[in-house]
Amino acid sequence: MPRFYVDFSHNGEVIHDTVGQELDSVDEAKREAVKALAEISAEEIPRDGPLTLTATVYDESRKVTFRGKITFDPTGHGFIEPT
């Protein structure tokens, strides 16, 4: 099974995946990255105002196979406090 790596960026601060994960395909790696972005954004929005999250998926040769980004840029009368 091929190994894929997913680096995450949180407002420009990159967390590098040095371990990776064995997955069946590029499509499965993409799905896992998208799920992780959704889970992280659900916890982070709107904690600290504007937020940009990026997931970059690499194959075993460190070639980029997918990049996804979620941006939250609040406007209006303040933020909703997390419960």
N, C-alpha and C positions, 0 to 999 in steps of 0.2 A: 504494500500500500504506500502511496506517495506521502511525503511529509510536507505540511504547509505551515507557514509562520504568519502571525497576524500582529502587526505593530499598531498600537493605538496612540492617537494624539488627542490631548485634552487641552484646548485653548493654546495649542502650539507646543505643549510639553509632551515629548514622545516617550512612550514606554515600549522598548524593543522586546520582542518575543525571541528568546534565545533557545527555547526548548522545542517549540513547534508541536504539531499534532498530526498523527497519521489519519488521513481521511480518504474516502473512496475516489473523490474527484474534485476538480476545480469548482464545480457547481456546489458541492457539499461545503467546501471551504468558504465560498461566497455566502451561502445560507447561514453558516455559523457566525460569520463576521457581522452580517446584517442583524441577526438576533442579538448579538452582544451589544451592538450600537443601540438598539432599541432598549435593551435592559439598562444600560448605563445612562442613556438620556432620560429615561423615566425616573431615575434616582436623582439626577443632577439638575434637571429643569424645575423650577427657576432658581435654584439655590443661590447662585452668585451672579445673577445678571446674564449678560450675553455668554453664549456657549457655542463652541465649535468642536465637534468630535469627529475624528477621522479614523477609519480602519483601513489598513493597507495589507493585502494578502500577498504573500510571496510563495513561490514554489521552492523546491529543494536547492535550485541553483540561484535563489534570491532574485528571480525575475518576478516583477509585479504582475499578478494575474487579476487583481481586482482592487478598486479603491472606492470606498463609500464615505459620504460625509453628511452629517446632520448639523444644521446651524439653527440656533435659537437666538433671536434678537428682539427682546421684548420692547414694546413701546406702550405708553399709556400712563396710568396713575399708580404706579408702584407694582410691586411683585406680590404674588400669592405666596403666603408662607406655607412651607411644606407641613403636612400633618404627621 
